[in-house]
Amino acid sequence: MDLQSETFNPADYSWRGISMTPEAAAHVRELAQKQHVLGLRLAVKTSGCAGFAYVLDTVTEPRSDDLLFETEGAKVWVPLQAMPFIDGTEVDYVREGLNQIFKFHNPKAQHECGCGESFGVQAE
């Protein structure tokens, strides 16, 4: 019996991308200007009770495997390996009480943990 395993290569796919609301784009542009960086990187890491957590970091130099998504002059880079988990995500910037935070509207997130810090995805 010949068992061949298929390998998943994110570079072989056409991605919908990452979008930002006008509020998120304005905040990313403001952060980039204040911190003298190009924009933000949106990645994921294994974390929390639901499986994955979003990771935001500033970008001074894009990595070779980063995909660039730009909205109204605001730039967000995403590592190619993160795309299967966050493709189609809309990034928003909202006020919750006294706090202002980025919110992620991810169509791939099947469930979130109770604290809202992590999310899970279902294999396609």
Stockholm file with secondary structure:
# STOCKHOLM 1.0

chainA/1-124         MDLQSETFNPADYSWRGISMTPEAAAHVRELAQKQHVLGLRLAVKTSGCAGFAYVLDTVTEPRSDDLLFETEGAKVWVPLQAMPFIDGTEVDYVREGLNQIFKFHNPKAQHECGCGESFGVQAE
#=GR chainA/1-124 SS CCCCCCCCCGGGSCCCCCEECHHHHHHHHHHHHHHTCSEEEEEEEEETTTEEEEEEEEESSCCTTEEEEEETTEEEEEEGGGHHHHTTCEEEEEEETTEEEEEEECTTEEEECTTSSCEEECCC
#=GC SS_cons         CCCCCCCCCGGGSCCCCCEECHHHHHHHHHHHHHHTCSEEEEEEEEETTTEEEEEEEEESSCCTTEEEEEETTEEEEEEGGGHHHHTTCEEEEEEETTEEEEEEECTTEEEECTTSSCEEECCC
//
